[in-house]
Amino acid sequence: MYFFLMYYLILSCGVADYLCHEGVESGLKDMYKKIFLAAENRSKHLPNIKPRLVAVSKTKPKELIFAAYDYGQRHFGENYIQELVEKSNDPEVLEKCKDIKWHFIGNLQSNKIKKIVAVPGIFVVETVDTEKLATMLDNAWSKQEKPNKEKLNVMVQINTSGEEAKNGAEPAKAVPLSKHVVENCPNLQLMGLMTIGRLDHDLTKGPNPDFQVLLQCREDVCKALNKRPEDLELSMGMSNDFEHAIEVGSTNVRVGSSIFGAREYKKPATKPEDSVTEHLAQTSIS
């Protein structure tokens, strides 16, 4: 029976599409297993929140999104606003992925906010790092006319590594920025805190200090806003460190290459300053 089902899939979908689905399904199956085991190894004093997998589909074709969606994946992340706009508004995506939940995980720019809030299925903006951006998001979301519209989920991005090339507010700004969202942005819902830790931390030397900084930030924010740790999620961990991130408390991991395969960038950098931008584009969310 299995053989005939596979034969039918190959004939009806084509060999390429079949192999595409097989690869994505295999990647997701492996990810779900690793996430479950990492959560089992989590300290019992941490909030018992089931980790969420965000499949980062940047630079990948919609066919791979369909493959992941068909397997049951619902949360997808995009770094570039134009790519997010194009994919989310694609007629085929709208038809085949009615319950898709988009995460914007790239650099948030004020001139792109109107496009972000108009995205069909936008679930959360994970990269709010200034009060100005929070206020602009709040105002833009208030003008959106969407059926059954609720508050827009946002995460406050913290630069826990102190690297100049990375976006995010300083850890000391975690409390005032979070308070601004809660007290002055009635159309936004503070979902949690987000960070991109150093990609080259050697775990044999102990826990990633960047993740520990975000844990402390959550503790500070909870005290300031009279919230429980269960009320604030932590988005940290990517393809190279998501298991460790979950073990120390992450509730939201952003993984792309382990599901969809290595990325191909169509426009290689040609100038020295472009090389830095291109490197960050390839390594900021993996």
C-alpha positions in Angstrom: 0.0 0.0 0.0 2.8 2.4 0.9 4.6 1.7 -2.4 1.5 2.5 -4.4 0.9 5.7 -2.4 4.4 6.9 -3.1 4.1 5.9 -6.7 0.9 8.0 -7.0 2.5 11.0 -5.3 5.5 10.9 -7.7 3.2 10.6 -10.8 0.7 13.3 -9.7 3.2 15.8 -8.2 6.3 15.1 -10.2 9.6 13.7 -9.0 11.0 17.1 -8.0 8.0 18.1 -5.9 8.0 14.7 -4.3 11.6 14.9 -3.3 11.0 18.5 -2.1 8.3 17.3 0.2 10.3 14.3 1.4 13.3 16.6 2.3 11.2 19.1 4.2 9.2 16.5 6.0 12.4 14.7 7.1 13.9 18.0 8.3 10.7 18.9 10.3 10.4 15.4 11.8 14.0 15.6 13.0 13.4 19.1 14.4 10.3 18.1 16.3 12.1 15.2 17.9 15.1 17.3 18.9 12.8 20.1 20.3 10.9 17.6 22.4 14.0 16.0 23.8 15.5 19.4 24.6 12.4 20.5 26.4 12.5 17.3 28.4 16.0 18.2 29.5 14.9 21.7 30.6 15.3 22.6 34.2 12.1 22.1 36.2 12.2 25.6 37.6 11.7 27.1 34.2 8.2 27.9 32.9 6.6 24.8 31.4 5.9 26.3 27.9 6.0 24.0 24.9 8.7 25.4 22.6 7.4 26.8 19.3 9.3 26.1 16.0 9.5 29.0 13.6 10.5 27.7 10.1 12.6 30.4 8.6 11.7 30.4 4.9 13.7 33.4 3.7 15.0 33.1 0.2 13.1 29.8 -0.2 10.3 29.2 -2.8 6.7 28.9 -1.8 6.8 25.2 -2.7 8.9 24.5 0.3 6.4 26.4 2.5 3.6 24.2 1.1 5.6 21.1 2.0 6.1 22.3 5.5 2.6 23.4 5.9 1.2 20.1 4.6 3.3 18.4 7.3 1.6 20.5 10.0 4.0 23.4 10.4 2.1 26.7 10.9 4.7 29.3 12.1 7.0 30.7 9.4 9.6 33.5 9.7 10.9 36.0 7.2 13.8 38.5 7.5 13.0 40.8 4.5 9.8 42.8 4.4 9.5 42.7 0.6 9.8 38.9 0.6 7.3 38.6 3.4 4.8 40.9 1.5 5.2 38.9 -1.7 4.9 35.5 -0.1 2.0 36.4 2.3 0.0 37.9 -0.6 0.7 35.2 -3.1 -2.7 33.8 -4.2 -1.6 30.2 -3.9 -0.2 30.8 -0.4 -3.5 32.4 0.6 -5.4 29.5 -0.7 -3.3 26.6 0.5 -2.1 28.0 3.8 -5.1 29.7 5.4 -3.8 29.2 9.0 -0.3 30.3 8.4 1.3 32.5 11.1 4.0 34.9 9.9 6.9 36.1 12.2 8.8 39.1 11.1 12.3 38.5 12.4 14.4 41.0 10.4 15.6 44.5 11.0 12.5 46.7 11.7 12.6 49.9 9.7 10.2 52.7 10.3 9.5 53.2 6.6 8.4 49.5 6.3 6.0 49.4 9.1 2.9 50.1 7.0 3.8 47.1 4.9 4.3 44.8 7.9 1.0 45.5 9.5 -0.8 44.9 6.2 0.7 41.4 5.9 -2.1 38.7 5.9 -1.6 36.3 8.7 1.0 38.4 10.6 1.4 36.8 14.0 4.3 38.7 15.7 6.9 41.3 15.0 9.9 40.0 17.0 12.3 42.9 16.4 11.0 46.0 18.2 14.1 47.7 19.7 13.1 51.3 20.2 10.1 53.2 21.7 9.7 55.1 18.4 9.2 51.9 16.5 6.8 50.5 19.0 4.7 53.7 18.9 4.7 53.7 15.1 3.6 50.0 15.0 0.9 50.8 17.5 -0.5 53.7 15.4 -0.2 51.7 12.1 -2.0 48.6 13.6 -4.8 50.8 15.0 -5.6 51.8 11.4 -5.8 48.3 10.0 -9.2 47.0 9.2 -8.9 43.2 9.6 -11.7 40.7 10.5 -11.5 39.6 14.1 -8.5 41.9 14.7 -6.8 41.5 18.0 -3.7 43.2 19.4 -0.5 42.8 17.4 2.0 40.6 19.1 5.5 42.1 19.5 8.7 41.1 21.0 11.4 43.4 22.3 14.7 42.6 20.7 17.7 42.8 23.0 21.3 42.9 21.8 22.7 40.6 24.5 26.1 40.1 22.9 27.0 43.8 22.6 28.1 43.3 19.0 27.7 46.5 17.0 26.7 44.7 13.8 23.6 43.3 15.5 20.3 45.2 16.1 18.5 45.3 19.4 18.2 47.5 22.5 20.8 47.4 25.3 19.9 45.0 28.1 19.4 48.0 30.4 16.7 49.2 28.0 14.6 46.0 28.3 12.5 47.3 31.2 11.7 50.8 30.0 11.0 49.6 26.4 8.8 46.8 27.6 7.0 49.3 29.9 6.4 51.6 27.0 4.8 48.9 25.0 2.5 47.8 27.8 1.6 51.3 29.1 1.6 53.4 25.9 0.8 51.1 23.0 -2.8 49.9 23.5 -2.9 48.1 20.2 0.2 45.9 20.9 0.6 42.8 23.0 4.0 42.3 24.6 4.6 38.7 23.8 8.2 38.4 25.0 11.9 39.2 24.5 14.1 38.1 21.6 17.8 38.0 21.0 20.4 36.7 18.5 23.3 35.3 20.6 26.8 34.8 19.4 26.9 32.1 16.7 30.3 30.8 17.7 29.9 30.2 21.5 31.7 27.0 22.7 29.1 25.2 24.8 31.9 23.1 26.4 32.8 26.3 28.3 29.3 26.6 29.8 25.9 28.0 28.9 25.7 30.8 26.3 26.1 34.0 28.3 23.9 35.9 25.8 21.0 33.6 26.6 21.6 34.1 30.3 21.4 37.8 29.8 18.0 37.5 28.1 16.8 35.3 31.0 17.9 38.1 33.4 16.1 40.7 31.2 12.9 38.7 31.5 13.3 38.5 35.3 13.7 42.3 35.4 10.8 43.0 33.1 8.5 40.6 35.1 9.4 42.4 38.4 8.8 45.8 36.9 5.5 44.9 35.2 4.3 42.5 37.9 4.2 39.6 35.4 5.0 35.9 35.8 7.8 34.3 33.7 5.0 32.3 32.0 3.6 35.6 30.7 6.8 36.5 28.7 8.2 34.2 26.0 11.9 34.1 25.1 12.8 33.9 21.4 16.4 32.6 21.2 18.1 29.8 19.4 18.7 29.0 15.7 19.9 26.1 13.7 23.3 25.8 15.4 22.1 26.3 19.0 18.3 25.8 19.3 18.6 22.7 21.6 20.8 24.5 24.1 18.5 27.6 23.9 15.5 25.4 24.7 17.2 23.7 27.6 18.0 27.1 29.2 14.5 28.5 28.6 13.7 29.5 25.1 10.1 29.1 24.1 10.5 30.2 20.4 13.3 28.9 18.2 14.0 30.2 14.6 15.4 27.5 12.3 15.7 27.6 8.5 18.6 25.6 7.0 18.0 22.5 9.1 14.5 22.3 7.6 14.8 23.8 4.1 18.5 23.2 3.3 21.3 25.7 2.7 20.3 29.0 1.3 21.5 30.5 -2.1 21.8 34.2 -2.3 21.2 35.6 -5.8 23.1 38.9 -5.4 26.6 38.5 -4.0 28.2 41.5 -2.5 30.4 43.5 -4.8 31.6 46.3 -2.5 33.4 46.0 0.8 30.5 47.6 2.7 28.1 45.2 1.0 30.2 42.3 2.2 29.3 43.1 5.8 25.6 43.5 5.0 25.6 40.2 3.0 27.4 38.3 5.8 24.8 39.5 8.3 21.9 38.6 6.0 23.2 35.1 5.8 24.1 34.6 9.5 21.6 36.7 11.5 18.8 34.1 11.5 19.7 30.6 10.5 
